Amino acid sequence: MPNSVISSPHVPRVNRVDRVMLDVLLALIPGILVMTWFFGWGLLINCVLAVTFAVAAETVVMLLRGRSPLIALRDLSAVVTAVLFALSVPPILPWWLTLLGMLFAIILVKQLYGGLGYNPFNPAMAAYVFLLISYPVAMTTWLAPAGLAEHPLSFMESLRLILNGTLPTGFEWDALSSATPLDEMRGKLDLGQTIEQIGQSQTWGWLGGRGWEWVGVAFLLGGVYLLWRRLITWHIPVSMLLGLTATATLFWAIDPHTHPSPIFHLFSGAAMLGAFFIATDPVTACTTKKGQLVFGASIGLIVYVIRSWGGYPDAVAFAVLLMNIAAPTIDYYTQPRVFGHGSART
């Protein structure tokens, strides 16, 4: 989201934010459609549930604060938070976890600090990490993508699975779920397999994991739209992707048998979604141009480190939250020099 919408000291301009947030939602449409194609109706169901819960939570909080809910709801920030959250979690996540995530994001991460423009952490990513740490099994249970799924779920099957955990007749979880490309890569490398052996699996496409590569391309197109509309600047997304690419290239060059290529890292996880839609959050990112370059590159580096040696196969949320903490310090040390001030010569 554009860094020009909310300026220091993080005071929101509501008259512009609503239009900007609408454009962000439009830019997310390609990714939403591609993810729905590959992972089923659960993605759209989760989006509707997350938006409903987020809007309801924001309405209740604003009423308790004695303010009109329209002040917070008309900027669409709660909707954007909900959609980003829904795109980050498995499409068959139980409804009550989506509710818990939205309550955490809106009440604790956003409104507790004063609302839009004052939250120090990205609400969607904070909610994602909260649930991932608390409910790791549910948060890592993904459906097999289209073309590999033994039984693609219909709309009603997806709805029943999300609302009450009812599996299709005759199927178990193992027949429906599938490891993500990053998870599979990490697990098989730990078992001693080489990149060449892992790449022979039918789950792999021409850039990365089947299905996931097209999701990455779709979010890249949405990011290009944001750049074309000048809703974001290039500094954070480009530096983040370059940071991830440079680090992955270094280790890939050292040993291509045990380290995936940079293309794999760019198109097999949430790198594109994170670079263009999450790291660019104007409230929690750096505001100076030099700071944005440091901010983005550091996220890319941390993503690679956690993916390769940490406890989680994908790390965009953790990297963004860690750099949210560092953003004020980076801004402090990267302020542009102001000319014309200082002691006058006598």
N, C-alpha and C positions, 0 to 999 in steps of 0.2 A: 504494500500500500504506500502511497506517495509520501515522501518525507516533507513535502511542502504544505501538507494539509494542516498539520498541527505543529506549531512552532514553540520554541522554548518560551516560557516554562511549562510546556505541555498544556496549553489552554485550547480546547477544541473550538474550531470554527464550524458550527453546526450547519450554516447555510451552504457550505461546500462539501462537508463530509458525506451528506446523504447522497449526493450525485456521485462522489468518488466511490463510495461503498457499492452503489448500484453497478458501476463499471467493473469493479472487482468481481462481483457476482457474475456479470456477463462474461468476463474473462475465464471464469471457472467452468463455464458450460462445456467446452470441449472435453476437459478432463472428467467431468461428471458423466457425460455421455459414454465416453470410452470405458470408464470404470464400470458403468452399468452394463455395458455390452459384455465385458469379460467376467464380471463377478456377480451379475444378477440384480434383481429388483431390491435386494436388501439395502443397497447403497442409497437408493431414492427413499426407501422407507426410513432409514436412519436419518437422512437429511430432514425429512418432514418432522420426525420425532424431536430431533435436536433443536430445530428452529422453534417448534412449539414450546418445548421446555425452556429454552433460553429467553424467549419473549415473555413467557409467563413469569419466570424468575425475575426478570428486569422490571416488569410491571409491578410485582409485589414489593420489591425493594424500593422503587420510586414512591409508591403509595405510603410505605412505612416512613419514608423520609419526608413526607408531606409535600411532595412535588408531583407535577403532572407526568404520567408515564410517557406521554408523547414527546417530552423533551429528550428522553433517552432512546425511544423506539424509532423516531423518525430518521435518525442518522444511519439506521440499518447495521450498526456495528455488532449488535447481538446476533443478527442473522448471519453476518460474515463469520463471526466466531463459531457459530453452530455448524455452518457448512464446512469450514476448515476442519473442525473436529470430526464430523461425519466422514470426511474424505480420508482421515488419518486412521480410523479404527476399522476393524473387520466388519464386513457388511452383514454379518449375522450376530453382531453384538447384542446381548439381551437388553431390552428396553430400559430396565431399571439401572443398568450401568450408564446408558446414555443420559438418563435423568440425573444420576449422581454426578456425572462429568459436567453437565451444564450448570447444575447448582454450584459446583466448585468453581467453575470458570466465571460465572456471572456474579455470584455473591461474594466469594472469598477473594478471587484474583482481581476482579474489576471494580465492583461497587464498594467493597470494603475500603478501597483506597481513594474513593471519591468519584468513580465513574470514568468514562472515556477521557483519555488525556492524562490520567494520573496513575494508572496501573504500571508497576515496574516490570511485570512479566507478561509475556504473550498469553492471554487467557486460554486459547485453544490448546496450545502446547503444554501449558501447566496442567490442564485437565487430563490431557493424554498421558503425561508422565505419572500423574497421580493414580490413574486407573491401571497403567502398565505395571507399576510397582505393587499396587494392592491386589490386582486380579490378573496375574501374568498369563494364565492359561486362556481365559476368555479373550484377552487382548492380543493374543498371538495365534488365534484359531481362524485362519483364512480359508475361504472356499478355493477349490481348484479353478483356474481360469477356464473360460470357454475353449473348447477344443480338447481339454484334458479332463474335464469333469465327467465322472461316471454318471451323474444324474443332475443335470442343470435344474435348479430350483425354479418353480413357477412363482408367480406373485403371491398366491395364497400360501404356498409352502414356505416362502420366505417370511411372510407376515406371521404365520403360526410359530415358526422357529424363533423369531425375534420376541414375540409377545409371551409365549408360554413354553418355549424350548421343545416343541413337538417336532420330532424328526419325521421325514417322509416314511411311509410304510415300507418296512423291509430294509432300511438303511441304518447304518451306524455312523458315528462321527468320522471314523477313519476313512469311510468311503466318500465323504463329502469334503473333508478338509484337506488342505495341502500346505506344505511349508512355502514361505516366500522365497524368492531366489536368493536373497541375502542370507536368510536362515539356512537354506540348503547348502549354499556355498560354504558358509562358516562351519556347519556340521560335518560336511564331507572332508573339508581340509583338515579338521581336527582328527578325522579317522585315517589320515595319511594319503588320501587320494590327491591326484594332481589336477590342475586346472583343465588339462586336456581330457582326463577321464570324466570329470564332472560335466564338462561341456557336451559330452556325448548323450546326455539324458534328453528325452523328448520334451522336458520342461524348458529347454533353452531355445531362444529365438536368435535373431541375427544381431541384436545389440545386447541383449541380456535375457532375463527370464521372459518366457512367452506371456504375452498380455501386458506385463509390467512395462516393457519397452515402449509400447504404444501409449500407455498412460503417461510416461515421461514425455513423449513427443507432444501429447495433447496439452500438458501443462506448460511446456515450452512455448507452444503457439499462444496460449493465454498470456504468458509473460511477455511475448513480443507485442501483443495487443496493448498491454499496460505501458510498455515503453513507447509505443507509437502514439498513444494518447497522452504521453508525458505525465502519467499518473505516478510513475516511479522513475528514478534515475538509474543508470546502468551500474553505479558504483557497488552496491551491495550484491546484486545477483551475479554480476560478472566476476567480482572478486571471490565470492563464495565458490562458484563453479571452478574458477581457476585454482583456488586453494586446494579444492578436492582433487582436481585433475593433476596438478603438479605433484602433490604428495603421492597419489596413486601411481603416476608415471614413474616416479623415482623408485618405488619398491618393485613395480612391475619390471623395470629395466634390470634391477638387481637379480630378481629371480621370478621369471614369468610362470614358473611351474607351481608356485605356491602363493602368488599374489595376483588377483584378478586385474584385468586391464582397466584403465581409467574410464573407457566407454561403459564397461559393466557397472562401475560405481555411479555413473551419471544417469543410467537408464534402468536400474533395477531396484530402486528404492524411492524415497521421497525427496531426492535431491532437487528436482525441478520444482516441485510444489513448494519446498522449503525456500529455495532461492528467490522465487518471484513473488510468492504470496505470504510467506510467514516471516522470513528474516527481514523483509522490507517494512514491517509494521512500524509506522512513524512514531508511535508512542514509546516503544521499547528498544528501538534501534538507535544507533548513533546519528547525530544531526550534522556534524561537520563532514565535508567531502573526504578528507584524509582519514577521519575516524571511520567512515563507512567502509573504506577500503580495508582498513585493519579489521574491522568488525566482520565483514564478509569473509575475508581470507581466513580468519581465525575459526569461524564456523566450519568452513570446508576442511581445515586441518583436524579439528576436533571430531568431525564426522568420520573421517578416515581412521583416526586413532581408536575410537570406540568400536567401529565396525570390525576392525582387525584384531584388537586385543581386549576390548571391553566385554561386558556381560550381555550386550544386546546387539542383534544383527543390524538394525538400523538405528541411527543416532541423531537424526536431524533435530528432534524435539529437545534432547538433552543439550546438544550443542547450542541451540538458539537460547535456551534458558540460561546456560552458563554465561553466554556473551551478553545477555540482558543485564546480568549483574555487573559486567565490566563496562557497559556502554557509557555511564556517566564519567568514569575515570578516563576512558579513551577520549571522550569529547573534551574533557578538561585539558588534556595534554596535546590535543590537535587543533586547538582554536587558531584561526587565522590571525596573522600578525596585524595589529591595528596601527596604521601609520599616522603621524601627526600628534602623537601623545608622548609625554616624557618631559624631562627637564629642558627648559629653553636655555640656549647659550647666551651668556651675558658678556 
